[in-house]
């Protein structure tokens, strides 16, 4: 589809606030870009449909769904209010991050076709001359790039999916500043857990766990053997760990993983496409500053921190409490249910005392109905009791 750089132009401008002139960046959509996008997209879909019609491999790779995912991403780029919203959301997520920040949005001067935001005067990460003149610690800069991306993907489930050096700056305080939020990626909690466990499995060489996570996630069909897939994962992981730090590549890992996908009938996961692409780009950026950068050593503290916080004892308790939300709501309604039951019984007693007679058939039917209700109440109480016992056991075993 239309390249991001051809979608919009960015100009430097000034705004007057309280008598003070402030520099801003004004991003403006190019004319007729939507029509160009639709034409290019139609060509891509035509090719994908033909490929999936005649090729089983193309169907496994889900080319049509891949293009759908990318088309949604680019379509969002063409409404600059959505990019402003992404900027605002990431600003909230990263407000306490020591190594990363984003420009502020000028909402009063932002529309569908125009985005106005803070002008960034930092050093672009592709300007190696200025970085050298400023005596920037390049290995530390590489660390910031890797750890910031992983923190956003794992902690927030919302990450900048176009982190090439031209979109990253270093400000005077030594923080990374990202721009161009047209392409963003999202991961649900389930995908974040799988990503963290897969990364930790490769870091610790626990290939069996990496294989199990792939099955739990549904990435590998259940009819395959976990042991055989773990063997394939080991064949990928061991050569990487036996190499020097500068040869340990996340890009290499993803390439090798792709080679085994066909053997185990793994289909493309469109929700992970932006993540995989960005991981490769981010690693390339970081290695540009430190060729000997050990990607796994840099990733380790961020991955472990997320796992301890979300899959450790505290996270398990929070998950258990979240899972009891429905039960809690039922229990909160028990007084109301009991009160209504008492009122019904009182009405029946009054009706009987005042001479309203019930036929034997009605009494028998009511008895049968009440018996069924009692049985269901008993079952419900046992389920509630068993659930709370399970929670207590789980908490005691933490």
C-alpha positions in Angstrom: 0.0 0.0 0.0 0.9 3.7 -0.1 4.1 4.3 1.9 3.7 6.2 5.1 6.0 9.0 4.0 3.8 9.6 1.0 0.6 9.9 3.0 1.4 13.2 4.8 3.8 16.0 5.0 5.2 17.6 8.2 5.8 21.3 8.5 7.3 23.4 11.2 5.0 26.2 12.5 4.4 28.5 15.4 1.4 29.2 17.7 0.8 32.1 20.0 -0.1 31.1 23.6 -0.5 33.8 26.3 1.8 36.1 24.2 4.5 33.4 23.8 5.4 31.9 20.5 5.8 28.1 20.6 7.1 25.9 17.8 4.8 23.1 16.6 4.9 20.3 14.1 1.9 20.4 11.6 1.2 17.1 9.8 -1.0 17.5 6.8 -2.5 14.7 4.7 -1.6 14.8 1.0 -4.4 15.4 -1.5 -6.1 12.3 -3.1 -4.1 9.9 -0.9 -7.3 7.9 -0.1 -8.0 7.2 -3.7 -4.4 6.1 -4.3 -4.6 3.8 -1.2 -7.9 2.2 -2.5 -6.3 1.5 -5.9 -3.2 0.0 -4.5 -5.2 -2.1 -2.0 -7.4 -3.5 -4.7 -4.3 -4.7 -6.6 -3.0 -6.4 -3.4 -6.3 -8.1 -2.7 -6.5 -9.4 -6.3 -3.1 -11.0 -6.1 -3.9 -12.5 -2.6 -7.2 -13.9 -3.8 -5.6 -15.6 -6.8 -2.8 -16.9 -4.6 -5.1 -18.4 -2.0 -7.3 -20.0 -4.8 -4.4 -22.0 -6.2 -1.9 -22.4 -3.4 -2.4 -24.3 -0.1 0.7 -22.5 1.2 -0.8 -19.1 0.5 -4.0 -20.2 2.4 -1.8 -21.4 5.4 -0.1 -18.0 5.4 -3.5 -16.3 5.3 -2.5 -13.7 2.8 -5.9 -12.1 2.5 -6.1 -11.6 6.3 -2.6 -10.2 6.4 -3.5 -7.6 3.8 -6.7 -6.9 5.7 -4.6 -6.2 8.9 -2.3 -3.9 7.1 -5.1 -2.1 5.3 -6.8 -1.4 8.6 -3.6 0.0 9.9 -3.0 2.3 6.9 -6.7 3.4 6.8 -6.3 4.6 10.4 -3.3 6.6 9.3 -5.5 8.6 7.0 -7.5 10.1 9.9 -5.1 12.2 11.9 -7.5 12.4 14.8 -6.9 8.7 15.4 -3.1 9.3 15.4 -3.6 12.1 17.9 -5.6 9.7 20.1 -2.8 7.1 19.8 -0.3 9.8 20.9 -2.5 10.7 23.8 -2.9 7.1 24.9 0.8 6.4 24.8 1.5 9.6 26.7 -0.7 8.3 29.5 1.0 4.9 29.4 4.5 6.2 29.5 4.2 9.3 31.7 6.4 7.6 34.4 8.9 6.0 32.1 12.4 7.4 32.7 13.7 6.7 29.2 10.8 7.5 26.9 8.2 10.2 26.1 6.0 11.4 23.2 5.1 14.9 21.9 2.0 16.6 23.3 -1.0 17.1 21.0 -2.6 20.4 20.3 -6.2 19.3 20.1 -7.5 22.7 19.2 -5.6 22.6 15.9 -6.1 18.9 15.1 -8.7 17.7 12.6 -9.3 14.8 10.2 -6.6 16.1 7.8 -4.3 18.1 10.1 -2.4 17.0 13.3 -0.7 19.7 15.3 1.8 18.6 18.1 4.9 19.7 20.0 8.0 20.3 17.9 10.9 18.0 18.9 14.3 19.5 18.8 16.2 16.4 19.8 18.8 14.4 17.8 17.3 12.0 15.3 18.6 8.5 15.8 19.7 8.3 12.2 21.9 11.3 12.6 25.1 9.4 13.7 27.3 12.5 13.3 25.3 14.6 15.9 25.1 11.6 18.2 28.9 11.3 18.1 29.4 15.0 18.6 27.1 14.9 21.7 29.1 12.0 23.0 26.0 9.9 23.5 26.5 6.5 25.2 25.5 4.4 22.1 25.2 1.0 23.8 23.0 2.5 26.5 20.9 4.1 23.7 20.5 0.6 22.1 19.3 -0.7 25.5 16.7 2.1 25.8 15.3 1.3 22.3 14.9 -2.4 23.1 13.6 -2.1 26.6 11.2 0.7 25.8 9.6 -1.3 23.0 9.3 -4.5 25.1 7.9 -2.5 28.0 5.2 -0.9 25.8 4.3 -4.3 24.2 4.2 -6.3 27.4 3.1 -3.8 30.0 0.7 -1.7 28.0 -0.3 -4.0 25.1 0.1 -0.9 22.9 3.3 -0.2 21.0 4.7 2.1 18.2 4.9 -0.2 15.2 7.1 2.0 13.0 10.2 2.5 15.2 12.8 3.2 12.5 15.6 5.6 13.4 13.9 8.5 11.5 10.9 8.3 13.9 13.1 8.3 17.1 14.8 11.3 18.7 17.0 11.8 21.8 16.1 14.8 23.8 18.3 16.9 26.1 17.3 14.8 29.1 18.6 11.6 27.4 15.1 10.3 26.8 13.8 8.7 23.6 11.1 10.7 21.9 9.0 8.9 19.3 7.0 10.6 16.5 4.7 9.4 13.7 2.0 7.3 15.5 0.1 6.4 12.4 0.9 2.7 12.7 0.3 1.2 16.2 0.1 -2.4 17.4 -2.1 -3.9 20.1 -1.8 -7.1 22.1 -4.4 -8.5 24.4 -3.4 -9.9 27.8 -3.4 -13.5 26.4 -1.0 -12.5 23.6 1.2 -10.6 26.1 1.5 -13.7 28.3 2.4 -15.9 25.4 5.0 -13.4 24.2 6.6 -13.1 27.6 6.7 -16.8 28.2 8.1 -17.6 24.8 10.8 -14.9 25.2 11.7 -16.2 28.7 11.7 -19.7 27.5 14.3 -18.9 24.9 16.3 -16.8 27.4 16.4 -19.7 29.9 16.5 -22.4 27.2 13.3 -24.0 28.5 12.3 -25.3 25.0 9.6 -27.6 26.4 7.8 -24.6 27.9 8.1 -22.6 24.7 6.5 -25.5 22.9 3.7 -25.8 25.5 2.9 -22.1 25.2 2.6 -22.4 21.4 0.0 -25.2 21.9 -1.8 -23.3 24.7 -2.0 -20.3 22.4 -3.5 -22.3 19.6 -0.5 -21.5 17.3 0.1 -25.2 16.7 -2.8 -27.5 16.0 -3.5 -30.0 18.8 -3.0 -33.1 16.7 0.7 -32.5 16.7 3.1 -33.7 19.4 4.4 -31.2 22.0 7.6 -33.2 22.3 8.2 -33.1 18.6 7.6 -29.3 18.5 9.9 -28.8 21.5 12.6 -30.7 19.6 12.1 -28.3 16.6 12.3 -25.3 19.0 15.5 -26.7 20.5 17.0 -27.0 17.0 16.3 -23.3 16.6 17.4 -22.1 20.1 20.6 -24.0 20.7 22.5 -22.7 17.7 21.6 -19.2 18.7 22.8 -19.6 22.3 26.0 -21.2 21.1 26.9 -18.0 19.2 28.6 -14.8 20.3 26.4 -11.9 21.4 26.6 -10.1 18.1 25.3 -13.1 16.3 22.3 -13.7 18.5 19.5 -12.2 16.5 15.8 -11.9 17.1 15.4 -11.5 13.4 17.3 -14.8 12.9 15.1 -16.5 15.5 11.9 -15.3 13.7 13.3 -16.6 10.4 14.0 -20.0 11.8 10.6 -20.1 13.5 9.0 -19.4 10.1 10.8 -22.4 8.6 9.1 -24.8 11.0 5.6 -23.3 10.7 4.8 -25.3 7.6 6.0 -28.6 9.2 3.6 -28.1 12.1 0.7 -26.6 10.1 1.0 -23.2 11.8 -1.1 -20.5 10.2 -0.2 -16.8 10.1 -1.4 -14.9 13.2 -2.4 -11.5 11.7 -2.5 -9.9 15.2 1.2 -10.7 15.6 2.4 -9.4 12.2 3.1 -5.8 13.4 4.8 -7.2 16.6 7.1 -9.4 14.6 8.0 -6.7 12.1 8.6 -4.2 14.8 10.8 -6.6 16.8 13.1 -7.0 13.8 13.3 -3.2 13.1 13.9 -2.4 16.8 16.7 -5.0 17.0 18.3 -3.5 13.8 18.2 0.0 15.3 19.7 -1.2 18.6 22.5 -3.1 16.9 23.3 0.0 14.8 24.5 1.5 18.1 26.1 -1.6 19.6 27.0 -4.5 17.2 27.8 -6.7 20.2 24.4 -6.0 21.9 23.1 -9.2 23.5 19.4 -8.9 22.8 18.4 -11.6 25.3 20.4 -10.1 28.2 18.8 -6.7 27.5 15.3 -8.2 27.2 15.6 -10.4 30.3 14.8 -7.8 33.1 11.8 -6.4 31.3 10.4 -9.9 30.5 11.0 -11.1 34.1 9.5 -8.0 35.6 6.3 -8.5 33.6 6.0 -12.2 34.4 6.6 -11.6 38.2 4.0 -8.9 38.2 1.4 -10.6 36.1 2.0 -14.4 36.5 3.6 -14.4 40.0 1.7 -14.7 43.3 0.2 -11.1 43.2 -0.9 -11.5 39.6 -2.5 -14.9 40.4 -4.4 -13.5 43.3 -5.6 -10.6 41.2 -6.7 -13.0 38.5 -8.5 -15.1 41.0 -10.3 -12.1 42.4 -11.2 -10.9 38.9 -12.6 -14.4 38.1 -14.9 -14.3 41.1 -16.6 -11.1 39.9 -19.7 -12.9 38.7 -20.0 -14.9 41.9 -19.6 -11.8 43.9 -22.4 -10.1 42.0 -24.7 -13.1 42.7 -23.8 -13.1 46.4 -24.6 -9.4 46.6 -28.0 -10.1 45.2 -28.8 -12.8 47.8 -30.4 -10.4 50.3 -32.7 -9.1 47.6 -33.6 -12.6 46.5 -34.3 -13.7 50.1 -36.5 -10.6 50.8 -38.5 -11.3 47.7 -38.9 -14.9 48.7 -40.2 -13.9 52.1 -42.7 -11.6 50.6 -44.1 -14.3 48.3 -44.4 -16.7 51.2 -46.2 -14.0 53.3 -48.6 -13.4 50.4 -49.3 -17.2 50.1 -49.9 -17.4 53.9 -52.3 -14.4 53.8 -54.2 -15.9 50.8 -54.6 -19.2 52.6 -55.7 -17.6 55.9 -58.3 -15.5 54.2 -59.9 -18.5 52.7 -58.5 -18.9 49.2 -58.3 -22.6 48.5 -55.8 -24.2 46.3 -56.7 -27.4 44.4 -54.8 -30.6 45.1 -53.4 -30.4 41.5 -52.1 -26.9 42.1 -50.5 -27.9 45.4 -48.8 -30.9 43.8 -47.5 -28.7 40.9 -46.2 -26.1 43.3 -44.5 -28.9 45.3 -42.8 -30.3 42.2 -41.7 -26.8 41.2 -40.4 -26.0 44.7 -38.5 -29.3 44.7 -36.8 -28.4 41.5 -35.9 -25.0 42.8 -34.5 -26.5 46.0 -32.4 -29.0 44.0 -31.0 -26.1 41.8 -30.3 -24.0 44.9 -28.4 -26.9 46.5 -26.3 -27.4 43.3 -25.7 -23.6 43.1 -24.6 -23.5 46.8 -22.2 -26.4 46.2 -20.7 -24.7 43.1 -20.2 -21.5 45.1 -18.7 -23.4 48.0 -16.4 -25.4 45.8 -15.3 -22.2 43.9 -14.3 -20.4 47.2 -12.5 -23.5 48.5 -10.5 -23.6 45.2 -9.6 -20.0 45.6 -8.5 -20.4 49.2 -6.4 -23.4 48.2 -4.8 -21.5 45.4 -4.0 -18.5 47.7 -2.6 -20.8 50.3 -0.3 -22.4 47.7 1.0 -19.1 46.5 
